[in-house]
């Protein structure tokens, strides 16, 4: 790997709002050599916070994505691509075919990573939906992680309605027992109309079912909603359906993203939408956010963030406790008294 490539990966890995660790569309194996910042609580020295670079001598199949909150954690590719790969707004894995990586290769990666970073505590299993793996295969990966990383506290991965639905309650409990305790789940919208238009492959009811099932097994859910998916025409429908789903479903974390269409899929998105789609502007997005937060009365406290790089306005708080504070910040932004993130600083 050239120095400038290594630098690029270093920079993107330390970005608190990633997503791709390499420009999308470039697919190749590159040396895994990136900076991981250890938990700050372990790095305090005389009041100062230092960061430590950990060099991992591994290979990733690019493009690689992970949630913002996994920026400081070890990433192991258990699968490549997404087993569904049909959502019309999502270009993340269009350059990849879904592949279950051989168990021997994944275990070899885990041992190599553990040699470089023996006290890693949190692991994110990439790519798009490692939960699609057969349960015995996934259990074997979790056992290898537990044996190689004695300080392991949490394993997480992306999940879809389909792959949670295909696991029994007993299988989910077995996975949870071996520390797979956090699922990143793209709700996107709770409106059946919008879910159909974006080819999400699930209804509001189905999503509620699988999320309850995962929750009952002891797993935490980190859910995402994409503001703007209803366009100008179906904005209220999009948000009201989403409120209905979130008010009846136990999620621990909730993030909102702002719709941004990669140009490689923009035409396809429009075609599958089934009617002309008008992208909402920032003001309309802030109004959606206001409608969403106003309507949320979740069944358990939710840690809310809109810190993804796509958002015009970053918000953070707990719901319902901080509802009024968040609404005030939104109203200040809508009135022009709070700056929005400039377009050149936004990304997927
Ligand atoms: S399930 Fe997730 S990763 Fe797969 S296509 Fe849909 S949004 Fe993209």
Boltz pocket constraint, residues with backbone or C-beta under 6 A from the ligand:
constraints:
  - pocket:
      binder: B
      contacts: [[A, 82], [A, 83], [A, 84], [A, 85], [A, 86], [A, 87], [A, 90], [A, 91], [A, 92], [A, 93], [A, 128], [A, 160], [A, 186]]
      max_distance: 6.0
